[in-house]
């Protein structure tokens, strides 16, 4: 078998808006960023050495690769398909994640596994370019007869994997497979007037893949095909009795709320944001902004998680945000990050970065165990101790999705525009890149984030350029910002980017002191379940109570007393070295028999307690027990 050759003919970019005419920000390649951050290096090491190899073993053990071998005839005997009908995407997302890792470092074992995958799927591709193992094995004569069966969803993830692999390695076997399938799709689907077949898939993923294929190859018809799939949606082509489920209930420009399957919804908005970056239709942008407002103000959990309902893995109605029954799929949170990243590229507004960061630290990292081997599909905000991470799932969409997000994390730290460097996320790292203006840039960032708010930025190459640094919206007050020890004259405003324009000298230093203050958050009164309750946050982290730390009482009886200023920090080596919090309060134990009684008969005893809170993302890494994010602050 041939081995991957890391020739890197193109920068290893994840979402390439470098030539998008309506994008404000341009990406920085993964291989232009050297990540040195203790928090993230540890996770990337686990991803490379533990998570991806164990996922590959699971894919092999559950028949994922054997499906391709059966189609190609490389495995004889049993001819039936194994697993969910969209199992092919587990391999595609795995390949994408592995590609991002190989963009910055060689790994012979990872390359070996990647070569096996590419060899098997290339051998399974049909002569006309079609590639879907479920249909080839189970419904050979029924291609594209059911929009719910995810043929184009699988194609979209193949396209994203192929682009990532090509950009990271320079090897073209996978992107050639993808081009043949993309050409098949372009030749098959479109308007009747064009002599093609009207069609939309039940899942919106394919549009993301087609647009990135356009960006990687310059093939205009891939972009045109993505636009067709956007514009054809909303007219019933998905053929469902409940078209809201797959956002086929109305054209995109008429949508006024985030509805239906949460993952599909945010993949849809992500694709439309990509389409706007290339085509500039202002109606799309206006709708995107309206939908973002609806999601963040009425349909999102305090963790950044989305999708309230187990039924259809869907968004609920406005303010429908139950805690213990929260679905909040890990893939949906990843889709939200994808959408926010694209909105940031269009508008350069810190609110998108704030939510992107918040979602990563709370709604996504919670889906991955500290040992790198376990995953949550759902991420509830309260649990009785029975919800535990699994090493794999029959529907295993989340594990490789987490891996590709973690592997590509460095791409979210910086962006560039004209003669400006944008610093989005705080992580110990070094940037070595060239601005669109031609100015070469080398700078480094020093931090112990998210545990400490002191951020240092060292300019390592002289030049005249602007540095835009995010001042998070969660800051209660504007942080102190200095250059070479002197306070900056520019106005520092929370929830925005601070622009520092200078003729910089090598050795210049910028320092921020972000106030990581503890906050008590309350929910909108229409979230009825959360009346008289608070959630505790510090910086970008949401905290929770876990029974293993607080065994002497039932967490449901705890009532917080005092204010956020009374909470104490408790640094710890536990759970990977997190900062815990100590809260004071009382345990209110009501003497209660039966289920209901007159209010007048209410009696309770109160005893003072001190409780320990941990970051939400690390819950369920120890012994099972009750967990809750929200806690009472009134009797």
N, C-alpha and C positions, 0 to 999 in steps of 0.2 A: 504493500500500500504506500502511496506517495505521502510524504509528510508536508505539513503546513510550512510555508516559507514566509518569514516575517520581513518582507521587502518594504512594506508600508508606503505604497505609492501615493496615498492620500492621507491627510490627517484623520486620526481615529475619532471622528465626530459622531455623536449620538443622534442629535436632531440638527440637521444642517440648514440653517437659515442664512448662511454666509452670502448667498446670492438671491435671497428672497426679497423682492423689491418693496414689500410692505412690512418688513420686519425691522424694528429699530435696533435690536441687539443681534449680534453674531456670536456663534458658539466658540468655545475654546476646546481644542482637541484633548482627548484623554491623555495622550502622550506629551502634551504641553504642561501637564500638572503633575507634580511629584507630591503625593500625599504622605505626610509624616505624622499625622495626627494619631495619638494613642487610641482614642475612642474608635476611630474609623479604620485604622490599620488592623486592629485586632479583629474587627468584623470582616474586613476583606481577606485577611489570612484564613479565617474560618471558612469563608465562602470558597476560597480557592482550594484549600487542603482537605476540608471536611464536607461542606455542603454540596458542592458540585459533584465530587466523586460519589457521594452517597446517593445523590439524585440519579446519576448515571446508572448505578447499580439497581436502583428501584425501577428505572425505565426498562432496563434489560429484564429484571425479574418479573415484571408485570406484562411483558410481551410487547412493549411499545416498539422496539426495533424489529422484533420478529414479524410484526405486521408488514413492515417494508420488505423484509426478506421473503415473506410468503408471496407478496405481489410480484416481486422480481423473479421468483423461482429459485432464489438462493437458499431457501429453507423448504425442504420437501415434507410431505406428510400432511399434517393438519392444515386446512385451508381457511378456517374461520377467523374472523377478526376478534381481537381481544381488547376489552376495555370500553371506555366511552367513545362515542363516534368521532369526537374531536381529539383523540389521544395524540395525534400527530403533533399538535401544538406543544405538548410537553417537551418534545425533542427540539422543536424550533426555538422555544424560549431558552432552553438549556444551551443551545448553540449560540444564541445571542449573548447570554451572560458570559460564556466561556470566551467569546470573541473579545468582549470588553476587557477581560483580564489579560488576554494575550496582546492587547494593544500596548501594554506597558511593561510586560515581562514574559520571557519564555517559560514554558512549563511543559516539558516533554510528555508527561503523563496526561495532562489535559489535552495536548495536541493529539496524542494517540486516540483518546476517546472521541475527540472531535472528528478525526479522520474516519473512524468507524461509522459514525453517524452520517457523514456526508456521503461516504461510499454507498451505504445502504439506501439512502433516500434517492440518490442520483440513479441507482440501478432500478428503482421502482417507478421512475417517471415514465408515463406513456409516450408514445411517439408524437402525439399531438400536443404534448406539454402538460396535460392534466396530471395532477398528483394528489390523491386522497385515498389512503389505504382502506378506510371503511367502505367506501363505495366500490373500490376495485375488488374487494373480497366479498362483500355482502350484497351489493345492489349495482352490479356492473352496468346494467342497462337502464339505470334510473338516475343518472347524473342530473343535478339541478332540477329536481322535481319537488323538493321540499325546502323552503328557505330556512326552516328551523334546524337543518342538519349541518350547518356550519362549514360548508365547503369553502366559502370565501373567507370565513374566520381563519381557517387553517392556512389558506393562501396568504393572508395578511401577515401572519406570524412568520411564515416562510420568508416573505419579502424582507421583513425587518431583520431577521437573522442573517439573511444573505448579504444585506447591505453592511451590517455590523461586521460580518466576517471578512468581507472584501476590504473595507476601510481599515480593519485592524491588521490583516495579514498580507493583503495583496494577492492572495490566491483566489482564482476566479471560478472554481468548479461550482460552488454553491450559488453564486450570483448568476451563472449561466443557467442553472436549473430554474432559478426564480424568474429569469427573463422569459424563458420558454412558457412558463405557466402564466406570467403576466400578459404575454402576447396572446395566449389562448383566451384569456378573459377579455382582453380588448377586442379581439376578433368576434367574440360571441355576444357580448351584452351591450345594449344601447337602445336607442329609440327605434320604434318600428320604421320611422321615416328613413333611418340610416340603414335599414335592412337587417337590423340586429334584433336581439331578443330582450324585451324589457324585463328587468330583474333587480331585486335587492335581496341581500342576505339578511337573515334574522339577527346577525351580529355585525356591528359597524367596523370591526377591526381592519378589514381589507383596505379601507381608504387611507389609513395611516401608513400601511405598507406600500401602497401604490405611490403615494406622494414622496416617501423617502426613496423609493426606487427611481422616481423621476429626478430627484436631487442627485442621486448617485450616478445615474447613467445619462442624464440629459434627454431622455426619451419623452417627448412632449405628450404622447398619447397616454402615458401612465397618469399624468396629471389630469388630462381630459377625462379619463375613465373614472378617476376619483371624484371629479366634479359631477359626472353623470350619476354616480351612486348617491351623492348627497342630494342632488336635485330630483332624483326619482323617488326618494323616500317621502312618505307622508300621503301617499295615494293608494295604499292598500296592496301594494305588490308583495308585501311579506305574508299576506293571506292569513292573518290571524283574526280570531273573533275579538281579541283584546289587543288592538294595535298599539295601545300605549306601552305595552310590555317591551316592545322593540322599537319604540319611538317612530312608529309608522302611522300615527294617528293624525298628523298634520305636517305640512312642509316645515322645514327647519326655521325659516324666517317668521313663521307664525307661532312658534313655540313660546309659551309664557311661563313654564315651570319645569323643573327637573322631575321627570316621571319615568316609571317603568324600571326595568332591570338596571341596577346602578352602574355596573361595569360598562354595559353597552352605552349608557347615557353619557358617561364621561369620556369614553373612547370616541363617541360621536362628536362631542364638543371639541375634543382634542384635534380630530381630523378637520373639522370646520375651521378651527384656528389656523391649522396648517394651510388650508385652502385659501383663507384670507391673506396669509403671508405671501402667497404667490399671485393671487388674482385681485385682491383689494376691494372686494364687494362690501361696502360700508354697512349694508343691511345685515350681513352675517356678523360683523363685529358688534353692532348694536344688540343683536339677539344674544350673542355670547356674553356680553356684559350684563344683560338682564337676567340670564339664566344663572350666572355666577352669583349675582345678588340674591336670587331666590334660594339657591343652595346654601349659601353661607349665612343667610339671615333667618331661614325658616326650616331647613331640612338637613342640617349637619350636626353631628355630635360634638361635644366639647373637645374630644380627641382629634377632630378633623375627619373621623370616620363617616362614611355615608352608606345609606341603604338600611332602612329601619326594619324591613319586613323579611321574615323567612319565606313567606309566600312570594314566589317569583324573584327572590333576591333583590327586592325592589325598594325604591324610595317610597316613603309613606306620604301622607298629606302634610300640610304645614304644621309644624310643632309636634308631629308624631315621632317622638324620640324616647321610646322606652329603654330602660337600662339593661335589665336582665334578658330581655328578648331582642336586644339589639343584634342585627345581623352583621352590619359593618364589615363586609367581606374585605380581606386583605387586598385582593385584586382591585376592588373599587377604590381603595385609598391610593393605590399605585396609579390608577387612572386619573384620580384627582391631581396628583403630582404632575402627571403628563400634561394635563390641561393647564394647570397653573404655570408650568414652565413655558408653555407656548404663549399664554396671555402675557407673561412677563416679557417675552421676546418681542411681542407686538407693541406694548405700551410702556415698558420700563417702570412700572409702578410697584412700590414695595409691598403693597397688600398681597400681591400674588406670591412674592417670595416668602412673606410671613406665613402664609397658609401652607405653602410647599414645605417649608421647614417644620412647621407644627405637625403636619401630617406625617412626615418621615419619622420624626422622633416619637410620636405617640401612636398613630394608627397603623404604621407599617412595621416598625421594629417590634411591636408587640406580637406580630405574627410569626416571629422567628425566635427559637429558643437560644439561650446563651451558649449552648454547646454546639450550635449550628446544625442540629439534626432533627429538630421538631418544628412543626408549623401549626398555626391557627388558620383555619378557613374563615371562621367568624371571630369577631373580637368584641364580646359583650362588655358592658361597663359595670356589670354586677354578676356574680356567679356564686353558686352554692358549693363549689369545690369539685363539680363533676366535669367541667369543661377543661380538657387538657389537650396539649399539642400532640399531633400525630406525626409519625415519620414519613407518611405518604398517604394519599387519598385515592379512592377510585376515580374521583374527579380531581386531578392533581394540578389544577391551573395555578394555584397560589405559590407552591414551592419554587418553581423556576422563575416565576414573576418576581418574587423577592430577590432571587439571586441576580437577575439582570438589573434591578434597581440598585442594589448594593454595589455590584461590579461597576456601574456607571456613575457612582456618587460624585467622583471628582469632576465630572462634566458640569455639575450644577453649582460649583463654587464660584466660578468667574464667567463673565461674558465680556465682549468688546464691542465698541461702536466707534466709527470714525477714529478720533484720537483719544479714546476714553477706555479705561479699564473699569469694569463694574465688579465689585466684590459683593457677592450675594450671601454666601454662607460662611460661617466662621469655623475654620479647621486648620490646624497646623499643616502648612503646605507651601510649595514653591511653584510659582508660575513663570514660565519662560516661553514667550510667544511674540507674535508680531501683530500690531494693530492694523486695521484696514488702511490707515494713513501711511503705513510703511514704518512707523516708529517701532523699534524693537523694545520689548519690555521684559524686565526680569525683576521680580519682587517675591518676597516671602511673607508668610503670615505665621504668627506665633500665638497659640492659645491653649487653654485647658478647658475648652468648651465641651459640653454645656454646663460644667460644674462651676466654672469661674467666668466672670464677665470681662476680664482684662484681655484685650486683643491688641497685639502688636503687629505692625506692618512695616517691613524694611524694604526700602527702594534699593535695588542692587545694580541698576543700570541707569546712568544719567539720561535725561531727556525732558522735553517739554510736552506734557500730556496731562490729562485730567484723570483723577481717581474718584470714582463714585462708590461710596461705602454705605451699605444699608444700615439704617438706624431702626431697629425692630419696633413695630407698633405695640408690642407687649411691654415696652419700657414705660414706666410710670412718669418718668421725667427724661429730659434730654441728657444724654451721658456727657461726661467730660471728654473732649477730644483735643489732643495736642499734636503739634508737629515739632520735632526736635525739642520737646519739653515746653514749648510755648503754646498757650491756648489759641485755637484757630479763631479767625475773625468772622468766618462764615456762620450763618445761623444754623444751629443744629436742631432738627425737628424730628420727633419720633414718627415712625410710619412713613419714612421717605428715604431717599438717597441723598447723602451729603456729598456735594461735589467739591473736590479740592483740586484746583488747577494751579500748577506750578511748573517752573523750570527746575525739575527735580535733580538732585545730585546723588550720586551713589553714596549710600550710608544714611540718607534721610530716613527718619522714623516717624511713623504715625501711631499714636496710641489712643485706644478707646477704652473707656471704663463703663461697660454696660451694667446698669443696675439690675442685678438678678433678684429682684424683690419678690417676696411671696405674696400671692394674691388669693383672696376668696372670691370666686366667681359664682354668680347666681344665674339661673336660666330665666328666659322670658316667662311671664306668668301663665301663658297659654300652654306651656309644657306642664300639664297638670301633675304629672308624677313627681316633678322636682320642686314642688311648692315647699318653701321653708327648708331648702337644702342648699349646700354649697359644695363646690369643687375647689381643690387646692392646686395652685400652679406655682412654679418658680421658673422664671425665664421661659424657655420654650417647652418645658416639661409639665405634663399633667401628672398628678400624684393619685395614689389610691391606698386604701387600707387592705391589708391581707391578714387573714386569721392567724397565720403562722407567727406573726409578730405581736399579735394581740389576742392571746388565747383565753384570757380570764373572763371574757364577756362576749356576747353576741354583737357583732358589728352593727347590726340593725338597731341596737339600743343606744348607740353612742350619739351624743349631742355635743357639738363643738361649742366651746365657750371662748370669750375674748375675741381678739381680732387677729388679722394676719400678722401684725407686728409682734404678737406673742409667740409665734411659732419659732422653734429653735432648729438650727441646722445640726445634723449629726453625720459627719463624714464616716464612711464605712468601707471596709475591704470586701464586704459581702456583695453578692450579685454583680461581680465584675467591678467593684469599686464605686458604687453609686453614692450620692449624697442623699441621706434619708432626712425626714422631717419629724420633729416631735411636736405634737399638738396636745393642748390641754382641753379637757371637757368633762362631761359627766355621763355615766351610764344610767339611763332612766328606765327602770324595769317596772312595767305596769303589771299589777295583779289582774290577770285576765282569764276568765273561763269562757269557753265557747268562742264564737266568731264575732258576735255583735252584742252591744249593751248600750243602755242610755248613757249619754255623756255625763250626766250628773253623778254617776257612780264611779267615774274614773279616779283611780288612786295609783300612785306610783312611788317607788323609792329611788333616791338619787345617791350616787357615790362618785366621788371625783376620781378621774383616771388620767393617765398620760398615755397617748397612743403613738405608734410609729407609722409613718406613711412612706411609701416607696414610689419611685417613678412607675407609672402605669406600664411602660413597655417591658418591665422585667417581671411582671406578675406571672404566677404559675410556673416558676422555675424551681420551686422547692416543694415541700409536701403539700398535698391538696388541702384546700380549706376555702372558706368564704372570702370573697373579694368584693369591694365596692369603691367606685369613684366618688359618687355623691354621698354626702353625710349630712345629717340634720343639724341645723343651727338654731332651731326653736323646738320647744316641746310640742 
